């Protein structure tokens, strides 16, 4: 899990570097207001992490199911944000700033979906007759909390740069 987290961190660090270089003194950089649903999405993601932590402490599958649902709700909220930007005429190819927004949020959303898949795996492990999936659940919690921290970073970066 730590190797995956390091690789994801390096990817977003490289993209951040590209954003900073491309955005500084670029005449075609178009600032825009972030869709307000992103702040609701942030609350959903943070709540999902708290619920998953409670599930880890209690070894309760129902908390994992709730987290899985909240993760899907977060991704659906991201789609709503993209549609709101599209309604303003901001698309992937509209400007460098909108391109970075779409790339950052889509890549993060993809990683959240990977986490949802991991939560599905944990739920299947709860359904087996063997021991409780402590190791799998611990890895899922670590990954999910990393997604929270990464999202907070991305939201701050996008709010400041686009």
Secondary structure, 3 states (H helix, E strand, C coil): CHHHHHHHHHHHHHHHHHHHHHHCCCCCCCCCCCCCHHHHHHHHHHHHHHHHHHHHHHCCHHHHHHHHHHHHHHHHHHHHHHHHHHHCCCCCCCCHHHHHHHHHHHHHHHHHHHHHHHHHHHHHHHCCCCCCCHHHHHHHHHHHHHHHHHHHHHHHHHHHHC
